[in-house]
Every structure is written in structure tokens, then in C-alpha cells.
Amino acid sequence: MEQPISLISYFKHTEIDRAKWDLCIEQSVNSMIYGFTWYLDKVSPGWEALIYGDYDAVMPLTHKKKYLIRYLRQPFFTQQLGIFSKLPLAQNMLKEFVNAIPKKFQFVEIQLNEQNQILDESLGIRKRKNYLLDLNKQYDKLNKGYSQQAKRNLKKAKKFELELKTIPYSDVVSFYKLHKAIQTKGVKNQDYKQLLGVMEQAYAKKKLISRGVYSRNNELLAAAAFLTHKNRLIFLLGTSSDLGKENGAMYQLFDYLIFQFANHKMTFDFEGSEIPGIAQFFKSFGAEKQHFYRLKINRLPWFLKLFKH
């Protein structure tokens, strides 16, 4: 049955009822931590929205402006946004949300969430990969699903007597910046400040886990941070030093989290990657591939489209 579409409205940031918004995200069939006002405020200050009915379905508009051009972009450290709804949305409603994005946003490149299965390729939809692991099993059964690569690396970690500790979330970010700077050239200091703001909020809400793996000489070899929301454990960011990679440090860190949450009605959300090596790391724990979609709309004048194709 098709849903009425006339009740989708555009709201500026100051017009949004934050309590109603957060209630919608909390009650959504596809609730995700990225959709709450406190998260959006940090990663996309001044975000705007499309809202259906009395906050029955919502879509954040994470906008920026450059050279007088307004555009929508996916904030760093925010894997999936898109449309959140208290009830499953029909295809026509998903399309209408996309079509309702104000024309003033001349370029759009955002990621929808895994429940926004928009199948119309004419809307500029492209598949992205995520990796999920069902943790509602005994640890021994989960461990049997590990690849030989993962098992070899865990043996290395045991051999080198690596130790896992809780560490401040700010240390995770500092370690990440130190060892990932080359691969993350597009991430600016302001983006890291916004990330720390998210982590501060999540920590206060008891929704953040930060862990580090140390050598026998007390050298930090790997660090990672995870978010929790409802029945989801989400890998936010993390990396290893060169020595940590040699010693299987990140494998130990992930294995410990799987051990800790095994036999719980939880899903480990690895947040996916289009980089083959990282995707292989996620798959090595038995995680299964799931698709979500990236939306791209180019309304730029023809002479600017040449630079954004």
C-alpha cells in the first residue's frame, strides 16, 4: 500500500523539535545512534531536516557551503543516515524523501541506512558494503567461524603476551591520528574535534567503549573505540602501529570484544569498508556482508559538473 507523500516538510535547524526528533530515532524500526540530535550536532552543526507527519519519519540534511554552493555531504565518522521511520517505509515514500531534498542543495553525496533499500538506479544510488556479525551465540561457536588468518594472528598475540586495557577515548583519537594520517588526508583537525565531541557525549551516556593493546614493554600497539546502541556494537575507529600489525594486536582487541558480548542479543557492526584489506579483516571474524546505499545527485551548472562527476 502506498503512503501519502504530501506531509513531507523541510525544516531549518532552529525549527526542529529536538525531543520529538529523538523520540522518532529511538522508536524507529531502523534506529541508529548517528541519527540522534546530540550526534548530528557534533558532526554537522546546523543540520536541517525533512520530516514526515508529526515526526513519524525523518531525514537529516547534513549540509555545508563552499564557494557559494550549498551541498549535502556525509559527515566523517558517521556511516549511515538517510530516512528513519517508526514504521517500515514503502518504496514510493523512500523515493519521495529523496525527491523532497530542497533544490538549493546543488550537490548531494550522502549515505542512506541499511533499511533504505531504494532500488531505483535513476536516483543515483550506489551500493556500499557493511559487515555484521550476530553475537547471539556461544563464544566457541563464534570462534569456529574465524578464518585461518584470524586464528594465526591471535596465536601471535598470545605468543607476544599482549595485554588489553581500557584507555581514555582521547588516546584512541591521538593514536589514530598518528598512525592513520597518510590514509586519512581528507580528515581535518576540525573533524577530529567533532569526533571528540561525539565521544564525550557517548561516554557520558555510557555508550562508548575504548580499548588499547599493549606490548610487554607497555607500548601501545593498537587502539579502538566502539559505540553501543540498543542491540548494536559499532566499531567507530581504530588502528594499529606497524609493530601492532606484526603482532596481531588488533585481532586480539576485536576478539576480546566478541568474547565479551558473545551470547548476547547483539550485532557487531564493523562499519564496513571499500578497502579490500580492511574488508578482509572484518570478514576474518565471520562477519557477513550487508549492503547499504550511497545517494549522489548533481544539480550543479554544466561547467561545474566537470569537476564533480
Secondary structure, 3 states (H helix, E strand, C coil): CCCCCCCEEEECHHHCCHHHHHHHHHHCCCCCHHHCHHHHHHHCCCCEEEEECCCCEEEEECEEEECCEEEEECCCCCCCCCCEECCCCCHHHHHHHHHCCCCCCCEEEEECCCCCCCCCHHHCEEEEEEEEEECCCCHHHHHHCCCHHHHHHHHHHHHCCCEEEECCHHHHHHHHHHHHCCCCCCCCHHHHHHHHHHHHHHHHCCCEEEEEEECCCCCEEEEEEEEEECCEEEEEEEEECHHHHHHCHHHHHHHHHHHHHCCCCCEEECCCCCCHHHHHHHHCCCCEEEEEEEEEEECCCHHHHCCCC
